[in-house]
Amino acid sequence: MKHYESLRVKKKSHTAEFNSYFLVFTVAIKKRSRVPGVMITQYVEVLPAGMSTPDFAWKPMPMTTQEGKKGFFKAMVSGEPAPAVTWGRNKGEVDDPEKYQTRFDERAQEHILEIPNVKPDQADTYKCFVTNEYGQAVCSATLNVIEVGLKKNAQKANIQAPQDFRKMLKKTVVVTRKKQLPPRKEGEIDPKFLELLLSAPKKDYEKICFDFGVTDFRWLLKRLNKLKKERQDEQAKVVEQLDNVKQIEVKPNGRAEFSLDMTLHDPNSAINLYKDGTMVLYGNDENSKHSLQKTGTNYVFSIKDPQPEDAGFYQLDVEDANVLTTDFQVPAVEFIAKIKDVKAFESEDAIFQCVLSTPLNRITWSKQDSSLEHGDKYEITVSEDKLIHTLRVKDCKMEDYGVFYAIAGITSSCASLKVEDRGAQFVCGLSDTLANIGERAELSCKLSSETSEGRWYKNGKLLNNEDGVTIIKDGACHRLVIDCCKKDDAAVYSFEAEGRKSEATLNIQDSPKIDDDALGKFTKPMITQCYKDDDELLPALNVKIETSATESLLKCQRKDGGEVKIKNEFGTMEAISKLIVLDKPTPPQGPVDIMESAVTSVEFKWKPPKHTGGCPVTNYIIERQQVGLNKWLDLGEIPGSNPSYKDLDVDPGRRYCYRIRAKNAQGISDYLQTEDIAARVLPTVFLLYLLIDEPKTPGPVALEQTVHGKVLVSWAPSPDQELDDRLYYMVSQWDSNTRVWKNVAGRLFTNSHTVNNILPGVEYHFRIYAKNDMGLSDPSQSPTWGANSNRVPIPSNGGNSSGVSFERPPSILVPLKVHAPPKGYQLYMTCAVRGCPTPTVSWYLNDVCINFDKNYYITNSFGVCSMYILRVRSKDSGVCKVVAVNSFGKAECSTKLSVRD
């Protein structure tokens, strides 16, 4: 809609002699902004090319703040040319620099009106004007001020009766402390644990239980359901609907946030926030330390720039009803290795990985502002020592492009994922082809896209139709045709399209020919009789007899081999010969018998060909395919004297299929293909056992103290340890101070664990559990550790020591294991070492020390020595060795590291 404002007269110039004027008609076209609440006025009817009217990318938001605090209005604007930004208010001016300050934040590209010390009289409606020569955009936002104390009602209090003043005082009392949770009693569960379960969704139960050392909370479900019903009844008095509760976590923007969706019966109900029982004041401004942002029914509480002192137990109440409880923990942790940028093609997996300075059960993985959960799309894993955390983005799509964050405590690391389109794929590649001289040969392939173009090459040289070949494109099919093959056409041909390549070999053979002169010299054929086993061979389907003046030619098949006699009508002379029909052998015979199926090898045998082709089988050609993959791998040739093969390069649990061909001097047979053969196949009885029962109890437990305040707990393995590679151990501890059993270690794949913070004069007991996918074993109990235990003596200052010494040479408790990872995969190798004084541990690869090589991350924590390689390389193959040395001796162990292509 167009409006023409009133005629304005402007003075253009003046001199002593005359004044001149011109008339300006201003156009006012009202436009709609893409931001609600913004009014745009355009000053010209047609905008020049590349120019635009001003607009808001982010408009100022209404705010409520407490008297004496800072107030902010922020705006992000657009327009070409760049517009100017000014501010105003309905009930006054904003030009007093002591009350109002305007500035532009170049980093955030924000225009800011700041009120350093908000006063009650500054509560008003404020406007932001964005102007350039082509128009103006305007929007408004209100400032509400919360007065402190009784200033607001001071005048009324002066004229009211004293009793009214006392009533007013009662109404302004502020409760600053929430009723405390009951203290934890001996033998009972921590009340904080129950409070967190009442607010958390079921998917978070396992995390909370692990944090509180609870291994089985099924016995608690009945009590928990009863408490939840009581809590819901309390909430129903003030809340109409409550869902989508999210526990506190640090976001990529550096703020700690927790949120919920909530519909209140009374929108004016008081919403209070408590930390460890003490009320926390919050504002609705993101610049406040604690703030509340409300959008519709969604409430987001956040802590700006969280610090270690912000850790605590937070509770959110509506009136007197608790609606959310969350525990904010700030561990002292840093990133030793941060996550790095990743590039992946569509349908591939992308891996982000970081290394922490302190073990953590879990960290937060986020993409932009959304937290990621372990599931079908994302795989989140943690190493045994809790230091290495990995995020795998499965089956990457273009929409996975973006920035990913790893957040540990209040520290974060970010990296980008770039997903690239694979482009055209080969649906069917080129195949090796055999052709005769003078015949027609054709090579063909098929792409996944009909629009993709490609190029043909011969021994790496580009081909076109002028090179004696015909190039044909039929939709997604591409063909190369040679009408009349010559010897020099034999070569390696390849087809390339959009960075992908397929190649094959064309072999040219020269078939035998009969000389034309020889054909003309043929005379009338002689009649010759051929006999086999005294029976005359007559021409038939499988027997052909051709004669000439000087020779007779007998054509027959493989089965006609044997002793043959040749006669004719002109005499009785016989020629007896052994007829051997030469040919390539028939395929090897099945069935294939599996002789051995181990963790890293499989061995099988077969039967020789039924017909060897008239000459010995010299070799067998072996090929292998991993089940699930399309590629066949050539394993080479083995002597033909022993029809069996042992494959020493297999992965545990993988299934493989093999092709076996026989070879003699005449050629290569067709293949015999085996059924799927799996590496490390356990006997059926053990598989059945693992599927139906919990593991057996670990063996006896021994306790030993070699360092003050630490106890080494070791135990004999469970009888099922060798049968179940998923079995691990858990350690629980009881002490005479707390009298409560709690987990101190979980997912241990070794038979020892060092327990810290052992206090003198306190009695300790330990239980060792074995666990697999079916459940927990019965515990193995330790001896009592306490005042009379075999601890390290503390020598007195003036007296003689007892003479007891725990000094010893190093020893290897848990040796290194054999590893054979694929190239590019991660590797984690550990062993356990003991000795007093603490030995110095060095790692060697092929007798070269790698302790200070940046390609290897090496740690030693309480005797558990670890070596981590983020992505193994071919040159990492060899012998890995650990050498532990102290003043009493040396111990070492070694293993083989084989990196597979």
Disulfide bonds with the S-S distance in Angstrom:
none
